[in-house]
Amino acid sequence: MSIFHVTGLRAEGLIDPLGIDVRNPELSWRPGTEQKAWRVRAAAVAAELETGPYLWDSGWVEGSRSHHHPYGGAPLESRERVFWQVRIRNGRDELSAWSEPAFFEAGLLEEKDWVCVWNGMPGAWSGFARYFQSKFNAPEQVKTARLYISGLGWFEAYLNGRRLGDAVLDPAPTDCSKSVIYRVFDLAGMLAPGENVLAVHAGGGWHVSPIVRCQVELDGEVVAKTRPFGFLCGPSAITRNSIYGGEEYDARLEPDSGWMLPGGPALPPGRGSCRVDPPAGKMRGAMAEPIRELMELPVRSWQALPDGRFVADFGQNFAGYCRLKVKAPAGTRITLRFAEYCNEDGSVNQDNLLGDHAVDAYTACGAEEGEAWKPRFTYHGFRYVEVAGLPAAPEAETLTGIAVGTDCRPVGRFRTDNGLLNRIETMVQWTERSNLHGVPTDCPQRTERMGWLNDMMARCECALFHFDEANLLRKWLRDIAEAQDPETGFVPMTAPCHWTPDKVDPVCSSFVESAWNLHLYCGERMLLRELFPNFLAWCRCMENAAENHILIDGGEIGDWVPPVEFCPPGRCRSGLVPPELVSTALYGYAVSLTAKIAAFLGEEESEAALKLQFAAIRDAFHRRFHRGEGRYESGSQAAYCYALYCGMVPEELRKSAFAHLVERFEADGRKLTTGNIGTKYLLEILSESGRADLVFGMVNSTEYPGWGYMLANGATTLWERWEKATGSGMNSHNHPMLGSVGGWFYKYLAGIRPLPDSDGFDRFGLAPCFVEGLNEVEAQYDSFAGTIRSRWKREGDRIVWEFSVPPNSCAAVRQSDGTVRHYGAGEHTLVISRA
């Protein structure tokens, strides 16, 4: 009898996905023990996994890799479902049991599969969300029942009054001229014999005017679809909905829900919807986790204002909306104003929202039993809510906060015996969680909420240590590829919305770096192959913008948002370091990363050309910015950090350049003078070169500038600036781009980090920095290879370090004498004398 099992089966990173849009999905699993060989079998019906016939039987394949194996059966056809399971063999030739079956199902892979059109009601009910209704008949017995649907900007679907799925603010944003995301729902067990009612509630989202496209298929026959004058359409009780501005709901206008049920009336006013011009983008299956409601938070405290308003403090800045419970006379209008901080009189301050008012409003219908409401098509970033119009003082249940975001699984846990560091880690977690909304956003509160490539240069590794963002980042990297100019290779600073000037700026090289990080951390391969031509085009674009390999223009960003005293008047980028130094260093770094990708993919010709290009950039950088003896122009922290991290310093000068960096840091009072990317580089260069003590001293402080300063001044999420900025301007109080310290905790205090040749953490380094002032550090990282743990504790004059290596992995562990020893799977303990 087998004593070990295989679990965690995923296709394209998802559990039993419906509607995948690839024909040969990649399969992954968790062996739970040593794997020397694996075997996958697949069939059209679950029962046939035991007996065949098989769609694919891999046979025994030697290897320990347990993720990103392409399905080896015939390429999928539209709608095709495949059941699969896996078993493994260990080094003792013992076989596991076959895993529990899993499945994946293709969506509509060809445009001709869509036999429906886009429906809407242009010109009617301006500002209102819309309801759509279609009735269809179902037979007594149905084998397969599917709904293929997209609604722009956001939609919720119902069958016979029952909500389909639990996603909110769906679908994730894309450039609809390039691609439109749809979802697939299995209607099995929900159909009624005879009449059924499909209802769709659609709001503006990023599209503004709600439109819907869908078709219902029963045993392969289309029984309902959006078509000219097909679905009935009418206004919902949401009279205003805006991503930035909020939502208004008048409960008196809500039609009786009987229209959603079989045998019920037609949706009032009974108007047939129109065929509308379709978005130009290709229909794309949802291949990442949806946005969901993640948790509900109680109000921490209430403050009454003199004019009858009340301000709720949730004690935590987060992204989401509120649930309101009230008993009030019909026509009572209650408003909720959202903000991150308050004025001196206790009222909320919305100055930093930059142009919209973030107000939700509810008008009561007067139900005797009371009323409960939450918005459908908006979200906010907030800690405080100012409530006006309540008929009585609020009670504990009057208002709760609902945190929403892309449902990325937490994968990291970090703690120390230092309370300040633990609070910084919590602040980083909340900030990252608040900024996952179909794309990695910059902030959740103001009129922006964009996927900034600049921010991701500083944020990516920290994000991957905290949450499983692999699917989300794959989706976003494809958004960037769609936004890239196909002729010039230009990459904009935001995607999918192109929101910035058309200026070549190498901070956008997070396009390349994030893909490479997905390989190191998550074992991604096919995406590298898919996007490699895009990376080459980006390198050519930067080359064409350079003069003798120097980006003279310097780009738009530079070293972004250092402490304000180091910014030129009216600017947010550093005045301490030449912008052309930053841009040229990042240009070279992007080319070097692309060369690594070329080498991994076996693209020898491109690799050789990229290495030559990098050498030319490095030589030009050295000629332009080196001032002798390892000193670089301006002599600032940022100048040394960019030069060292991006590989611009010749090997023989690295030691002296690092010494000058330490000298500069000491002269600056051991305080940072860097911006978002420069700060990440500062933390890592100091730590890599044996001066993690300097980083710890800076992090373990409540003085300005720093993360402890934010906490000491009331922050619960990271600020956009090192200062406690209020008023109008660039001063979000929930912004992940200064969060690289969260990655530093894992990589240097716990010592868990990928190696240059890591492939989904199959090989990784363990090298904690045992800094004075910390007595205990414990971290756990649920990597693609399995769970990695690192815990060290001071005991008298020695340090006891315990660490675990997951199956099928190898850890390069730095010993106390500086040498490296390799450890295989299992629990290990080292005792290090500090006498």
C-alpha positions, 0 to 999 in steps of 0.5 A: 500500500502506498504511504505517500500521496500527491496533492495540489493539482493545478492546470495553468496555476488554477484548481480545476479551471473552467474556460482556459484559453490555451490548448496545451495547459501546463500542469503542476502538483505537490509531491510531498516527498522525494520525486524521481519520476512522474506519470500523468494520465488523462481521459475524457471522463473521470471513470476512464482514468482507471481503465482508459481509453486515455487522451494522454498517458505520459508514461514514466518520466524521469525528473524531480520537477513537479510543475509547468509540465505541458499537457501532452495530449492533442491540443484542446478543442473549444469546450473540451474537458480533460480529467487527469491525475498523477503519481510519482516514484521515489528514489526507493522505487516506491510508487505513490497512490494515484492522486485524486482526479482533477480537470481542466476545461477549454473555453471558446478558443475561436471567435467563431465559437461566439454566436452572440453579440454585445448588447447594451442600451446606449443613451438610456438611464445615464449613470445607472447600472443595468439589469439584463434578463433572458428566459430559456427552457431546459429539458429534464436531463442535461449533461453539460450546461455552460454560461460563457459571459463577459460584462463591461465594465463589471458584472454579476450573473444570476440563474433563477435568482442564485448568484453565480460565483463569488467574484466582485468587480469582475472582470479584471481590467484590460485594454478592451481594444486588445483583449476582453476577459470572460468567465465560464460558469457550470450551471449543472444542478442549478437548472429547473426543468422548463423555464429558467431565468438568466439575469445580469447586473452590469456596472460601468467599471473601466468601460463606463457604459455597461454592455454584456455578451453571453451565451448559454449552452445546454449539451452543446446547443445554444439556448440563450444569447445576447442578440439584437432586441434579445435580452430585456434591459432596464435600470437597476437601483444603482443610480450612479456608479464610478470606480473613483467617485463611488456608488449611489443606490435608491432602494425604493427603485429596486424592482421586485426580485421575482423577475429573476425567478422562473414564472416571474414577470418580465424585467421592467420596463420590458425594453429589448436591449440593443446590439452595440459596437463590440470592443475590438479586443480578442475574447480571453479566458479568465486565467487568474484568481478573481477579485473577491471579498477577503474579510470583514472588519468591524469599526474600531471607534466612532466619533460624533461631529457637532452637526449630527455626522459620525466618523467611523475609524476602522483602525486600518487602511485598506481597499474595499467598501462598507456594508451598511445596516439601518432601519430608517423611514423611506426616503432617508438618504445616508452618505458615506464619505471615504478617506485615509485621514481626518481634519483637526475637527474630526471630519474626513479629509479627501484632498488627496483623492485628486478630483473625485469625491469617493462618496457612496449613498443609500436611500432607504425604502423603509423596510420594517425589518431593517435594510442592509446594503453594500455597493456592487461596482466601486471600491475605495481606499480608506481608514475613515468613513464619514456617515451622514443622514443616520436616523439614530446614533450608530451601533456596532452592526451599523457599519462594517468594512469589507476588504476586497482584492484579487484572491492571491493566496498568502505564501509568507510568514515572518516574525521576530522578537522585535515589535517594530519590525513585526509591525512594519511587516504587517504594514507591508502585507496590508499594503500589498493586499490592498493593491491587487485588483486585477492588476498590481495597482499603485494605490486604491484611493485616488483617481489613478489605481494604475499598474505602474511599471516603475513601482514594480521594479521596487515591489516585485520580490517583496510581493512574491514573498507575501502572496502567490501572485504568479497568475496575476503577474502573468496576466499583467505581463500580457497586458504590458505586451499588448500595450507595447508599440509593435513597431518601435518596441516602446513600453508605456509606464502603465498597463493596461491603461496607457496613462503617461507620456510616450517617453522611453524610460528604463524603469519600465524594465520591470516588464523584463525583471518581473518575468524573470522573477516569475521564473526564479520564484515560480518556475515560469518557462513558457511565458519567457518564451512567449514574451522574449520577442517583446523583451528584445524589442524593448532593448532595441527601443532603448538602444535607439533612444540612447546616444552612444549607449547613454540615455541622455534624456534621463526618462521621466522617473529617475530615482523616484520620491526620495525624501522631499528635501532631495527633490528639485522644487516641484519634482518627485524624482531625486536631485541627488543623482543625474537622471541619465545615470539612473536611466543608463544603469537600468537600461544596462540591467534590462539588457543583462536580464534579457541576455540571461533569458536568452541563455535559458531559452537557448537563443545563442545568437540573441544571447551573444548580441545582448552580451555585446550590447551590455558590455558597450553600455557598461563601458559607456556608463563607466566613461561617462560617470566614473570619477576615479577610484570607484567614485561615481558622479554626484557621489550620492547613495543612489549613484552608487546603488544603481551603478553596483546593483545594475552591474555597471561597475567593473569587477576590480572597482566594486570593492572600492565603490562599495566602500564609498557607498558606506562612507556616503551612508555614514556621512548621511547620518545612516539615513537613506536619501534614495527613492523607491528603486534606489532604496531596494538596491541600498538595502540589498547591496549593503546586506550582500556586502556584509553590512546588514547591520547598517540596514537593520539600524535604519529599519529599526528606527522611528526617525525620519525617513523610514518605515518606523517613522510612518508607523510612529505617525499613525500609518497602517499601510505604506505611504507614497512619500517618506513624509506624512504628506496631506492635502492635494498632491501625490500623497497616497497613504496606501502605496506599495512602492516603498515596501522593498523592506518586506522582501529584505526581511525574507532575503536577508534576516531570514536568509531565504533567497533564490539563486541565479539559476533557480527554477521555481526555488528548486535551488535556493540560498539560505544565508541569514544575517545575524544582526546584533540587536535581534535575538530571534527571527522566524520565516516561512515561505511556501515556495513552488517547490514546497515550504521553506522554513528558517528560524534562528535564535540567540542562546547565550554565546551561540546562535541555534539556526533551524531550517527546512528544505522541501522535497526535490530541492537543494539549499546552498547554505552559508556556513559560519566560516563563509563557505557554502554547503549544500543540503537536501530535503529535510529538517536541519540544525546548525549551532553557530558560536559567537564567542 
